[in-house]
Every structure is written in C-alpha cells, then in structure tokens.
C-alpha cells in the first residue's frame, strides 16, 4: 500500500540519490504498451532530467523539501563534535555514501561535520575532500531552496557555522 504523493509544477523536491530538483511537469508515457504517469524532475546543477512514475514516487523516496524546523535540526548537527572513527577509510566511505544517498538532511549534516577540516587540522585525502564536497553540496542545495538563497551562499553559511562551532 503506497500513499499517493502529489507535487505541482515548479515545486522543489528531493530525490535521495540526486538531491534537490524541480518538478517541471507531468507526462504520460507509453512503456511496453502501458500508459504511465510520470513526474519530470529537472536537476539543473547536474544537467539531468529524471522521470519518476507517479505511482512509485513514495517508494522511490521522492519527498518535499525539509521544513525549516527539520533543517534547523540538521544544522545543529554541524555544530556538534566530529565523530570520525579510526576505522578503515573504505568502510567509513561506504557509510558516508549511504548517508549522503539517504537524502536525509540530518544524516548528510553528520557527514559534512565529520569530514570538515579547519586550517589547523591535517590534510584530507582526495577521496575525503570529494566526499566532503558532495555532502556539503547536497546539504547546501536543500538549505538554499528552503531559504531562497543561491547554493554558493548557502554553502558558505554552512562552512561559517562549522568554523564558528
């Protein structure tokens, strides 16, 4: 039993493995002789268009943007202490990747917090920097959409919050 999810054209949504996109319309497509209603979602930054069947929107994890309260909870995690464990990077990387692709802002904020480095801290490996950038970008895009600011300004505000913590 999946509950029906409705989004309107122009609305910003979050698709777990791709982040924030914008509904640009609804189409009916014929696939293998079956008519299928799909949401057409544009991910401008990735120059990608995704079509998600309306009937599968809920099970695919497609959701509306977080509320300001949910985002505040996520941002509070940025100010916490890093929980970087001393396990092998490959294992941590898998856990971080899963958190980023969950689409949950609080989980993504944990990855950003754990991988953030101040000037006084040791350098990161290339893959740590890449993962940090991916997580920061994903969190900043949702924060930007909620606050109606541009993603670069949102990323800067997030980094300032961590530096002040």
Steps between C-alpha positions, in 0.01 A plus 500: 500500500671818386350837576458727203735796492408817315740770389429801286704644215771735624522334841842404635534136607775273630588173331727306741781407263502828304405773746284804427318523170204691366179349364471634146189308406306179477489274198321191387738253341422170334741232610457141379141579405411646842413864563709640782472838674843641591632806682769674294769633735779729389832496686648820358842470662553147366339587165277198545131426460343216696161345437346335804175303466229672706397162645858432617580851630452401865695175485784665304555740791394812309399760759423867549774728634564475872317744724701784654477315833644177348779702339579672833533155661742399223699823532530444876694182418761712320588665829552166680832325544634296212455129548767397254585146596833333446357224282633443151414777255333258258248396766436860614467608137224242445315623809538863394382419146190327642424803720540743207274286278238464775389854420453568873642847581599397856702202369663715231586762764678228703718417198579870445587542869717186514696586184536875562859614558614826657828656395667353812402142418691250284438487127235277352548242231356572155207264559421659839493846338277370219255343744500812721429716196218269386337503844542876544355560153199275566424666836561852364261448207213400728586779748511748208160386366342531847655843568457627139869586466754379248686173570844667520379739772339207681824297489693798634253542788529130585881518506487816716272316748756217529795737538317689776414179687 
